[in-house]
Amino acid sequence: MTEKDFDNPMIVHFKPEGVKEDEDFKVDWKQVERKVKEKYPTLKLVYSRADAKEGDLAFSVLRIKRDLIN
């Protein structure tokens, strides 16, 4: 990765479906990150963060293939 990978990244917000507000549930951001890397190995995941119920993933837009983000 280069410094340009962190310039103006594409932020994707995620929130698991089917989770009730009172349900004891916590997002495992490491598992989300791992699954994204498995499914989209050519995307550069710059960072990820999550709280108990949702989170964000940031992808480098440097040399990104547009067909991957549609």
PDB file with SEQRES, HELIX, SHEET and CRYST1 records, atoms N, CA, C and O in Angstrom:
SEQRES   1 A   70  MET THR GLU LYS ASP PHE ASP ASN PRO MET ILE VAL HIS          
SEQRES   2 A   70  PHE LYS PRO GLU GLY VAL LYS GLU ASP GLU ASP PHE LYS          
SEQRES   3 A   70  VAL ASP TRP LYS GLN VAL GLU ARG LYS VAL LYS GLU LYS          
SEQRES   4 A   70  TYR PRO THR LEU LYS LEU VAL TYR SER ARG ALA ASP ALA          
SEQRES   5 A   70  LYS GLU GLY ASP LEU ALA PHE SER VAL LEU ARG ILE LYS          
SEQRES   6 A   70  ARG ASP LEU ILE ASN                                          
HELIX    1 AA1 GLU A    3  PHE A    6  5                                   4    
HELIX    2 AA2 TRP A   29  LYS A   39  1                                  11    
HELIX    3 AA3 ARG A   66  LEU A   68  5                                   3    
SHEET    1 AA1 3 MET A  10  PHE A  14  0                                        
SHEET    2 AA1 3 GLY A  55  PHE A  59 -1                                        
SHEET    3 AA1 3 LEU A  45  ALA A  50 -1                                        
CRYST1    1.000    1.000    1.000  90.00  90.00  90.00 P 1           1          
ATOM      1  N   MET A   1       0.833  -1.176   0.000  1.00  0.00           N  
ATOM      2  CA  MET A   1       0.000   0.000   0.000  1.00  0.00           C  
ATOM      3  C   MET A   1       0.875   1.235   0.000  1.00  0.00           C  
ATOM      4  O   MET A   1       1.989   1.256   0.524  1.00  0.00           O  
ATOM      5  N   THR A   2       0.321   2.251  -0.607  1.00  0.00           N  
ATOM      6  CA  THR A   2       1.023   3.522  -0.630  1.00  0.00           C  
ATOM      7  C   THR A   2       0.182   4.566   0.081  1.00  0.00           C  
ATOM      8  O   THR A   2      -0.971   4.310   0.430  1.00  0.00           O  
ATOM      9  N   GLU A   3       0.747   5.726   0.292  1.00  0.00           N  
ATOM     10  CA  GLU A   3       0.019   6.819   0.935  1.00  0.00           C  
ATOM     11  C   GLU A   3      -1.219   7.206   0.126  1.00  0.00           C  
ATOM     12  O   GLU A   3      -2.231   7.610   0.700  1.00  0.00           O  
ATOM     13  N   LYS A   4      -1.149   7.085  -1.204  1.00  0.00           N  
ATOM     14  CA  LYS A   4      -2.286   7.440  -2.058  1.00  0.00           C  
ATOM     15  C   LYS A   4      -3.475   6.504  -1.858  1.00  0.00           C  
ATOM     16  O   LYS A   4      -4.609   6.881  -2.155  1.00  0.00           O  
ATOM     17  N   ASP A   5      -3.237   5.299  -1.364  1.00  0.00           N  
ATOM     18  CA  ASP A   5      -4.341   4.390  -1.084  1.00  0.00           C  
ATOM     19  C   ASP A   5      -5.269   4.946  -0.009  1.00  0.00           C  
ATOM     20  O   ASP A   5      -6.448   4.593   0.037  1.00  0.00           O  
ATOM     21  N   PHE A   6      -4.748   5.806   0.849  1.00  0.00           N  
ATOM     22  CA  PHE A   6      -5.528   6.368   1.940  1.00  0.00           C  
ATOM     23  C   PHE A   6      -6.185   7.696   1.567  1.00  0.00           C  
ATOM     24  O   PHE A   6      -6.966   8.231   2.353  1.00  0.00           O  
ATOM     25  N   ASP A   7      -5.887   8.237   0.390  1.00  0.00           N  
ATOM     26  CA  ASP A   7      -6.485   9.492  -0.062  1.00  0.00           C  
ATOM     27  C   ASP A   7      -7.896   9.235  -0.571  1.00  0.00           C  
ATOM     28  O   ASP A   7      -8.090   8.482  -1.526  1.00  0.00           O  
ATOM     29  N   ASN A   8      -8.870   9.854   0.061  1.00  0.00           N  
ATOM     30  CA  ASN A   8     -10.250   9.809  -0.391  1.00  0.00           C  
ATOM     31  C   ASN A   8     -10.745   8.382  -0.644  1.00  0.00           C  
ATOM     32  O   ASN A   8     -11.168   8.077  -1.759  1.00  0.00           O  
ATOM     33  N   PRO A   9     -10.703   7.508   0.351  1.00  0.00           N  
ATOM     34  CA  PRO A   9     -11.152   6.129   0.139  1.00  0.00           C  
ATOM     35  C   PRO A   9     -12.669   6.051  -0.038  1.00  0.00           C  
ATOM     36  O   PRO A   9     -13.398   6.961   0.359  1.00  0.00           O  
ATOM     37  N   MET A  10     -13.127   4.971  -0.629  1.00  0.00           N  
ATOM     38  CA  MET A  10     -14.555   4.721  -0.770  1.00  0.00           C  
ATOM     39  C   MET A  10     -15.017   4.047   0.529  1.00  0.00           C  
ATOM     40  O   MET A  10     -14.517   2.981   0.889  1.00  0.00           O  
ATOM     41  N   ILE A  11     -15.961   4.666   1.223  1.00  0.00           N  
ATOM     42  CA  ILE A  11     -16.456   4.154   2.489  1.00  0.00           C  
ATOM     43  C   ILE A  11     -17.759   3.388   2.230  1.00  0.00           C  
ATOM     44  O   ILE A  11     -18.677   3.903   1.592  1.00  0.00           O  
ATOM     45  N   VAL A  12     -17.822   2.168   2.728  1.00  0.00           N  
ATOM     46  CA  VAL A  12     -19.021   1.344   2.604  1.00  0.00           C  
ATOM     47  C   VAL A  12     -19.525   1.045   4.005  1.00  0.00           C  
ATOM     48  O   VAL A  12     -18.812   0.466   4.824  1.00  0.00           O  
ATOM     49  N   HIS A  13     -20.757   1.444   4.271  1.00  0.00           N  
ATOM     50  CA  HIS A  13     -21.364   1.186   5.577  1.00  0.00           C  
ATOM     51  C   HIS A  13     -22.059  -0.170   5.529  1.00  0.00           C  
ATOM     52  O   HIS A  13     -22.696  -0.506   4.530  1.00  0.00           O  
ATOM     53  N   PHE A  14     -21.939  -0.947   6.596  1.00  0.00           N  
ATOM     54  CA  PHE A  14     -22.643  -2.227   6.648  1.00  0.00           C  
ATOM     55  C   PHE A  14     -23.407  -2.364   7.957  1.00  0.00           C  
ATOM     56  O   PHE A  14     -23.002  -1.864   9.007  1.00  0.00           O  
ATOM     57  N   LYS A  15     -24.517  -3.058   7.846  1.00  0.00           N  
ATOM     58  CA  LYS A  15     -25.348  -3.342   9.015  1.00  0.00           C  
ATOM     59  C   LYS A  15     -25.996  -4.703   8.782  1.00  0.00           C  
ATOM     60  O   LYS A  15     -26.722  -4.869   7.801  1.00  0.00           O  
ATOM     61  N   PRO A  16     -25.759  -5.673   9.647  1.00  0.00           N  
ATOM     62  CA  PRO A  16     -26.332  -6.997   9.470  1.00  0.00           C  
ATOM     63  C   PRO A  16     -27.860  -6.943   9.448  1.00  0.00           C  
ATOM     64  O   PRO A  16     -28.478  -6.195  10.206  1.00  0.00           O  
ATOM     65  N   GLU A  17     -28.453  -7.742   8.575  1.00  0.00           N  
ATOM     66  CA  GLU A  17     -29.903  -7.793   8.481  1.00  0.00           C  
ATOM     67  C   GLU A  17     -30.458  -8.830   9.448  1.00  0.00           C  
ATOM     68  O   GLU A  17     -29.798  -9.820   9.767  1.00  0.00           O  
ATOM     69  N   GLY A  18     -31.668  -8.589   9.903  1.00  0.00           N  
ATOM     70  CA  GLY A  18     -32.353  -9.564  10.748  1.00  0.00           C  
ATOM     71  C   GLY A  18     -31.954  -9.545  12.203  1.00  0.00           C  
ATOM     72  O   GLY A  18     -32.334 -10.442  12.955  1.00  0.00           O  
ATOM     73  N   VAL A  19     -31.192  -8.540  12.625  1.00  0.00           N  
ATOM     74  CA  VAL A  19     -30.784  -8.450  14.028  1.00  0.00           C  
ATOM     75  C   VAL A  19     -31.753  -7.516  14.746  1.00  0.00           C  
ATOM     76  O   VAL A  19     -31.929  -6.364  14.350  1.00  0.00           O  
ATOM     77  N   LYS A  20     -32.375  -8.024  15.801  1.00  0.00           N  
ATOM     78  CA  LYS A  20     -33.325  -7.222  16.566  1.00  0.00           C  
ATOM     79  C   LYS A  20     -32.569  -6.310  17.524  1.00  0.00           C  
ATOM     80  O   LYS A  20     -31.478  -6.641  17.990  1.00  0.00           O  
ATOM     81  N   GLU A  21     -33.162  -5.170  17.804  1.00  0.00           N  
ATOM     82  CA  GLU A  21     -32.516  -4.152  18.645  1.00  0.00           C  
ATOM     83  C   GLU A  21     -32.145  -4.703  20.023  1.00  0.00           C  
ATOM     84  O   GLU A  21     -31.084  -4.373  20.554  1.00  0.00           O  
ATOM     85  N   ASP A  22     -33.000  -5.529  20.600  1.00  0.00           N  
ATOM     86  CA  ASP A  22     -32.741  -6.039  21.948  1.00  0.00           C  
ATOM     87  C   ASP A  22     -31.938  -7.349  21.948  1.00  0.00           C  
ATOM     88  O   ASP A  22     -31.658  -7.909  23.007  1.00  0.00           O  
ATOM     89  N   GLU A  23     -31.575  -7.827  20.766  1.00  0.00           N  
ATOM     90  CA  GLU A  23     -30.825  -9.076  20.658  1.00  0.00           C  
ATOM     91  C   GLU A  23     -29.371  -8.878  21.094  1.00  0.00           C  
ATOM     92  O   GLU A  23     -28.752  -7.858  20.790  1.00  0.00           O  
ATOM     93  N   ASP A  24     -28.845  -9.861  21.805  1.00  0.00           N  
ATOM     94  CA  ASP A  24     -27.452  -9.804  22.237  1.00  0.00           C  
ATOM     95  C   ASP A  24     -26.572 -10.225  21.052  1.00  0.00           C  
ATOM     96  O   ASP A  24     -26.354 -11.416  20.828  1.00  0.00           O  
ATOM     97  N   PHE A  25     -26.082  -9.261  20.313  1.00  0.00           N  
ATOM     98  CA  PHE A  25     -25.341  -9.509  19.082  1.00  0.00           C  
ATOM     99  C   PHE A  25     -24.224  -8.497  18.974  1.00  0.00           C  
ATOM    100  O   PHE A  25     -24.381  -7.343  19.371  1.00  0.00           O  
ATOM    101  N   LYS A  26     -23.099  -8.926  18.438  1.00  0.00           N  
ATOM    102  CA  LYS A  26     -21.981  -8.014  18.216  1.00  0.00           C  
ATOM    103  C   LYS A  26     -21.323  -8.366  16.891  1.00  0.00           C  
ATOM    104  O   LYS A  26     -21.035  -9.532  16.622  1.00  0.00           O  
ATOM    105  N   VAL A  27     -21.089  -7.353  16.065  1.00  0.00           N  
ATOM    106  CA  VAL A  27     -20.419  -7.547  14.781  1.00  0.00           C  
ATOM    107  C   VAL A  27     -18.979  -7.970  15.035  1.00  0.00           C  
ATOM    108  O   VAL A  27     -18.279  -7.358  15.842  1.00  0.00           O  
ATOM    109  N   ASP A  28     -18.544  -9.005  14.352  1.00  0.00           N  
ATOM    110  CA  ASP A  28     -17.150  -9.429  14.410  1.00  0.00           C  
ATOM    111  C   ASP A  28     -16.457  -8.819  13.193  1.00  0.00           C  
ATOM    112  O   ASP A  28     -16.437  -9.426  12.122  1.00  0.00           O  
ATOM    113  N   TRP A  29     -15.892  -7.632  13.350  1.00  0.00           N  
ATOM    114  CA  TRP A  29     -15.346  -6.901  12.205  1.00  0.00           C  
ATOM    115  C   TRP A  29     -14.194  -7.651  11.551  1.00  0.00           C  
ATOM    116  O   TRP A  29     -13.963  -7.502  10.351  1.00  0.00           O  
ATOM    117  N   LYS A  30     -13.475  -8.449  12.318  1.00  0.00           N  
ATOM    118  CA  LYS A  30     -12.382  -9.235  11.725  1.00  0.00           C  
ATOM    119  C   LYS A  30     -12.937 -10.279  10.759  1.00  0.00           C  
ATOM    120  O   LYS A  30     -12.351 -10.529   9.706  1.00  0.00           O  
ATOM    121  N   GLN A  31     -14.069 -10.888  11.121  1.00  0.00           N  
ATOM    122  CA  GLN A  31     -14.696 -11.860  10.233  1.00  0.00           C  
ATOM    123  C   GLN A  31     -15.249 -11.170   8.978  1.00  0.00           C  
ATOM    124  O   GLN A  31     -15.121 -11.699   7.874  1.00  0.00           O  
ATOM    125  N   VAL A  32     -15.853 -10.007   9.142  1.00  0.00           N  
ATOM    126  CA  VAL A  32     -16.358  -9.248   7.990  1.00  0.00           C  
ATOM    127  C   VAL A  32     -15.201  -8.913   7.058  1.00  0.00           C  
ATOM    128  O   VAL A  32     -15.301  -9.113   5.848  1.00  0.00           O  
ATOM    129  N   GLU A  33     -14.118  -8.410   7.605  1.00  0.00           N  
ATOM    130  CA  GLU A  33     -12.933  -8.062   6.812  1.00  0.00           C  
ATOM    131  C   GLU A  33     -12.382  -9.284   6.072  1.00  0.00           C  
ATOM    132  O   GLU A  33     -12.040  -9.196   4.893  1.00  0.00           O  
ATOM    133  N   ARG A  34     -12.300 -10.393   6.749  1.00  0.00           N  
ATOM    134  CA  ARG A  34     -11.782 -11.624   6.145  1.00  0.00           C  
ATOM    135  C   ARG A  34     -12.673 -12.083   4.977  1.00  0.00           C  
ATOM    136  O   ARG A  34     -12.160 -12.459   3.923  1.00  0.00           O  
ATOM    137  N   LYS A  35     -13.992 -12.054   5.158  1.00  0.00           N  
ATOM    138  CA  LYS A  35     -14.924 -12.472   4.109  1.00  0.00           C  
ATOM    139  C   LYS A  35     -14.849 -11.551   2.896  1.00  0.00           C  
ATOM    140  O   LYS A  35     -14.910 -12.020   1.760  1.00  0.00           O  
ATOM    141  N   VAL A  36     -14.717 -10.253   3.125  1.00  0.00           N  
ATOM    142  CA  VAL A  36     -14.611  -9.302   2.016  1.00  0.00           C  
ATOM    143  C   VAL A  36     -13.328  -9.566   1.225  1.00  0.00           C  
ATOM    144  O   VAL A  36     -13.345  -9.559  -0.006  1.00  0.00           O  
ATOM    145  N   LYS A  37     -12.234  -9.796   1.920  1.00  0.00           N  
ATOM    146  CA  LYS A  37     -10.965 -10.083   1.241  1.00  0.00           C  
ATOM    147  C   LYS A  37     -11.031 -11.385   0.448  1.00  0.00           C  
ATOM    148  O   LYS A  37     -10.433 -11.491  -0.623  1.00  0.00           O  
ATOM    149  N   GLU A  38     -11.760 -12.381   0.970  1.00  0.00           N  
ATOM    150  CA  GLU A  38     -11.915 -13.649   0.247  1.00  0.00           C  
ATOM    151  C   GLU A  38     -12.737 -13.467  -1.028  1.00  0.00           C  
ATOM    152  O   GLU A  38     -12.381 -13.977  -2.090  1.00  0.00           O  
ATOM    153  N   LYS A  39     -13.833 -12.737  -0.907  1.00  0.00           N  
ATOM    154  CA  LYS A  39     -14.751 -12.585  -2.040  1.00  0.00           C  
ATOM    155  C   LYS A  39     -14.240 -11.589  -3.076  1.00  0.00           C  
ATOM    156  O   LYS A  39     -14.475 -11.769  -4.271  1.00  0.00           O  
ATOM    157  N   TYR A  40     -13.551 -10.551  -2.639  1.00  0.00           N  
ATOM    158  CA  TYR A  40     -13.047  -9.502  -3.536  1.00  0.00           C  
ATOM    159  C   TYR A  40     -11.541  -9.295  -3.315  1.00  0.00           C  
ATOM    160  O   TYR A  40     -11.134  -8.268  -2.771  1.00  0.00           O  
ATOM    161  N   PRO A  41     -10.730 -10.245  -3.726  1.00  0.00           N  
ATOM    162  CA  PRO A  41      -9.292 -10.162  -3.434  1.00  0.00           C  
ATOM    163  C   PRO A  41      -8.569  -9.013  -4.133  1.00  0.00           C  
ATOM    164  O   PRO A  41      -7.482  -8.626  -3.704  1.00  0.00           O  
ATOM    165  N   THR A  42      -9.147  -8.462  -5.196  1.00  0.00           N  
ATOM    166  CA  THR A  42      -8.465  -7.372  -5.901  1.00  0.00           C  
ATOM    167  C   THR A  42      -8.768  -5.998  -5.304  1.00  0.00           C  
ATOM    168  O   THR A  42      -8.112  -5.017  -5.656  1.00  0.00           O  
ATOM    169  N   LEU A  43      -9.745  -5.914  -4.413  1.00  0.00           N  
ATOM    170  CA  LEU A  43     -10.005  -4.645  -3.736  1.00  0.00           C  
ATOM    171  C   LEU A  43      -8.998  -4.455  -2.609  1.00  0.00           C  
ATOM    172  O   LEU A  43      -8.666  -5.401  -1.895  1.00  0.00           O  
ATOM    173  N   LYS A  44      -8.519  -3.239  -2.455  1.00  0.00           N  
ATOM    174  CA  LYS A  44      -7.602  -2.939  -1.343  1.00  0.00           C  
ATOM    175  C   LYS A  44      -8.412  -2.396  -0.181  1.00  0.00           C  
ATOM    176  O   LYS A  44      -8.896  -1.265  -0.223  1.00  0.00           O  
ATOM    177  N   LEU A  45      -8.555  -3.200   0.847  1.00  0.00           N  
ATOM    178  CA  LEU A  45      -9.246  -2.774   2.048  1.00  0.00           C  
ATOM    179  C   LEU A  45      -8.263  -1.980   2.894  1.00  0.00           C  
ATOM    180  O   LEU A  45      -7.276  -2.522   3.390  1.00  0.00           O  
ATOM    181  N   VAL A  46      -8.542  -0.694   3.053  1.00  0.00           N  
ATOM    182  CA  VAL A  46      -7.629   0.205   3.758  1.00  0.00           C  
ATOM    183  C   VAL A  46      -7.847   0.127   5.264  1.00  0.00           C  
ATOM    184  O   VAL A  46      -6.887   0.050   6.030  1.00  0.00           O  
ATOM    185  N   TYR A  47      -9.105   0.149   5.688  1.00  0.00           N  
ATOM    186  CA  TYR A  47      -9.398  -0.033   7.113  1.00  0.00           C  
ATOM    187  C   TYR A  47     -10.838  -0.467   7.300  1.00  0.00           C  
ATOM    188  O   TYR A  47     -11.668  -0.331   6.402  1.00  0.00           O  
ATOM    189  N   SER A  48     -11.116  -0.989   8.475  1.00  0.00           N  
ATOM    190  CA  SER A  48     -12.473  -1.357   8.848  1.00  0.00           C  
ATOM    191  C   SER A  48     -12.672  -1.005  10.304  1.00  0.00           C  
ATOM    192  O   SER A  48     -11.733  -0.986  11.100  1.00  0.00           O  
ATOM    193  N   ARG A  49     -13.916  -0.729  10.628  1.00  0.00           N  
ATOM    194  CA  ARG A  49     -14.246  -0.442  12.023  1.00  0.00           C  
ATOM    195  C   ARG A  49     -15.705  -0.796  12.239  1.00  0.00           C  
ATOM    196  O   ARG A  49     -16.511  -0.735  11.311  1.00  0.00           O  
ATOM    197  N   ALA A  50     -16.039  -1.162  13.450  1.00  0.00           N  
ATOM    198  CA  ALA A  50     -17.410  -1.536  13.748  1.00  0.00           C  
ATOM    199  C   ALA A  50     -17.703  -1.327  15.220  1.00  0.00           C  
ATOM    200  O   ALA A  50     -16.824  -1.410  16.078  1.00  0.00           O  
ATOM    201  N   ASP A  51     -18.981  -1.050  15.481  1.00  0.00           N  
ATOM    202  CA  ASP A  51     -19.427  -1.088  16.865  1.00  0.00           C  
ATOM    203  C   ASP A  51     -20.253  -2.363  17.015  1.00  0.00           C  
ATOM    204  O   ASP A  51     -20.123  -3.268  16.190  1.00  0.00           O  
ATOM    205  N   ALA A  52     -21.063  -2.457  18.001  1.00  0.00           N  
ATOM    206  CA  ALA A  52     -21.765  -3.709  18.262  1.00  0.00           C  
ATOM    207  C   ALA A  52     -22.739  -4.115  17.159  1.00  0.00           C  
ATOM    208  O   ALA A  52     -22.938  -5.309  16.939  1.00  0.00           O  
ATOM    209  N   LYS A  53     -23.351  -3.160  16.459  1.00  0.00           N  
ATOM    210  CA  LYS A  53     -24.430  -3.493  15.533  1.00  0.00           C  
ATOM    211  C   LYS A  53     -24.169  -3.123  14.070  1.00  0.00           C  
ATOM    212  O   LYS A  53     -24.951  -3.518  13.206  1.00  0.00           O  
ATOM    213  N   GLU A  54     -23.115  -2.391  13.761  1.00  0.00           N  
ATOM    214  CA  GLU A  54     -22.849  -1.967  12.384  1.00  0.00           C  
ATOM    215  C   GLU A  54     -21.411  -1.494  12.258  1.00  0.00           C  
ATOM    216  O   GLU A  54     -20.668  -1.470  13.239  1.00  0.00           O  
ATOM    217  N   GLY A  55     -21.016  -1.112  11.031  1.00  0.00           N  
ATOM    218  CA  GLY A  55     -19.647  -0.656  10.860  1.00  0.00           C  
ATOM    219  C   GLY A  55     -19.382  -0.087   9.471  1.00  0.00           C  
ATOM    220  O   GLY A  55     -20.302   0.086   8.672  1.00  0.00           O  
ATOM    221  N   ASP A  56     -18.124   0.199   9.199  1.00  0.00           N  
ATOM    222  CA  ASP A  56     -17.699   0.782   7.940  1.00  0.00           C  
ATOM    223  C   ASP A  56     -16.452   0.075   7.433  1.00  0.00           C  
ATOM    224  O   ASP A  56     -15.599  -0.354   8.211  1.00  0.00           O  
ATOM    225  N   LEU A  57     -16.363  -0.037   6.115  1.00  0.00           N  
ATOM    226  CA  LEU A  57     -15.176  -0.540   5.442  1.00  0.00           C  
ATOM    227  C   LEU A  57     -14.699   0.557   4.506  1.00  0.00           C  
ATOM    228  O   LEU A  57     -15.516   1.216   3.863  1.00  0.00           O  
ATOM    229  N   ALA A  58     -13.398   0.762   4.417  1.00  0.00           N  
ATOM    230  CA  ALA A  58     -12.845   1.767   3.507  1.00  0.00           C  
ATOM    231  C   ALA A  58     -11.944   1.078   2.493  1.00  0.00           C  
ATOM    232  O   ALA A  58     -11.053   0.306   2.848  1.00  0.00           O  
ATOM    233  N   PHE A  59     -12.197   1.376   1.222  1.00  0.00           N  
ATOM    234  CA  PHE A  59     -11.436   0.780   0.134  1.00  0.00           C  
ATOM    235  C   PHE A  59     -10.673   1.850  -0.623  1.00  0.00           C  
ATOM    236  O   PHE A  59     -11.182   2.948  -0.844  1.00  0.00           O  
ATOM    237  N   SER A  60      -9.462   1.531  -1.015  1.00  0.00           N  
ATOM    238  CA  SER A  60      -8.665   2.425  -1.834  1.00  0.00           C  
ATOM    239  C   SER A  60      -9.328   2.557  -3.203  1.00  0.00           C  
ATOM    240  O   SER A  60      -9.795   1.569  -3.769  1.00  0.00           O  
ATOM    241  N   VAL A  61      -9.367   3.768  -3.726  1.00  0.00           N  
ATOM    242  CA  VAL A  61      -9.906   3.979  -5.073  1.00  0.00           C  
ATOM    243  C   VAL A  61      -8.782   4.112  -6.097  1.00  0.00           C  
ATOM    244  O   VAL A  61      -9.031   4.360  -7.277  1.00  0.00           O  
ATOM    245  N   LEU A  62      -7.558   3.949  -5.640  1.00  0.00           N  
ATOM    246  CA  LEU A  62      -6.399   4.003  -6.527  1.00  0.00           C  
ATOM    247  C   LEU A  62      -6.402   2.768  -7.425  1.00  0.00           C  
ATOM    248  O   LEU A  62      -6.280   1.642  -6.942  1.00  0.00           O  
ATOM    249  N   ARG A  63      -6.539   2.981  -8.714  1.00  0.00           N  
ATOM    250  CA  ARG A  63      -6.548   1.906  -9.722  1.00  0.00           C  
ATOM    251  C   ARG A  63      -7.649   0.868  -9.465  1.00  0.00           C  
ATOM    252  O   ARG A  63      -7.456  -0.321  -9.717  1.00  0.00           O  
ATOM    253  N   ILE A  64      -8.789   1.319  -8.971  1.00  0.00           N  
ATOM    254  CA  ILE A  64      -9.893   0.391  -8.701  1.00  0.00           C  
ATOM    255  C   ILE A  64     -10.588   0.021 -10.012  1.00  0.00           C  
ATOM    256  O   ILE A  64     -10.706   0.843 -10.921  1.00  0.00           O  
ATOM    257  N   LYS A  65     -11.033  -1.194 -10.090  1.00  0.00           N  
ATOM    258  CA  LYS A  65     -11.803  -1.652 -11.247  1.00  0.00           C  
ATOM    259  C   LYS A  65     -13.271  -1.370 -10.950  1.00  0.00           C  
ATOM    260  O   LYS A  65     -13.849  -1.963 -10.038  1.00  0.00           O  
ATOM    261  N   ARG A  66     -13.865  -0.479 -11.707  1.00  0.00           N  
ATOM    262  CA  ARG A  66     -15.230  -0.025 -11.438  1.00  0.00           C  
ATOM    263  C   ARG A  66     -16.267  -1.150 -11.439  1.00  0.00           C  
ATOM    264  O   ARG A  66     -17.273  -1.044 -10.737  1.00  0.00           O  
ATOM    265  N   ASP A  67     -16.056  -2.202 -12.190  1.00  0.00           N  
ATOM    266  CA  ASP A  67     -17.036  -3.290 -12.222  1.00  0.00           C  
ATOM    267  C   ASP A  67     -17.138  -4.003 -10.876  1.00  0.00           C  
ATOM    268  O   ASP A  67     -18.131  -4.687 -10.627  1.00  0.00           O  
ATOM    269  N   LEU A  68     -16.152  -3.866 -10.010  1.00  0.00           N  
ATOM    270  CA  LEU A  68     -16.195  -4.496  -8.690  1.00  0.00           C  
ATOM    271  C   LEU A  68     -17.090  -3.755  -7.702  1.00  0.00           C  
ATOM    272  O   LEU A  68     -17.533  -4.336  -6.712  1.00  0.00           O  
ATOM    273  N   ILE A  69     -17.360  -2.475  -7.964  1.00  0.00           N  
ATOM    274  CA  ILE A  69     -18.101  -1.686  -6.989  1.00  0.00           C  
ATOM    275  C   ILE A  69     -19.553  -1.468  -7.376  1.00  0.00           C  
ATOM    276  O   ILE A  69     -20.280  -0.786  -6.654  1.00  0.00           O  
ATOM    277  N   ASN A  70     -19.980  -2.008  -8.455  1.00  0.00           N  
ATOM    278  CA  ASN A  70     -21.405  -1.836  -8.843  1.00  0.00           C  
ATOM    279  C   ASN A  70     -22.301  -2.807  -8.159  1.00  0.00           C  
ATOM    280  O   ASN A  70     -23.513  -2.789  -8.378  1.00  0.00           O  
TER     281      ASN A  70                                                      
END                                                                             
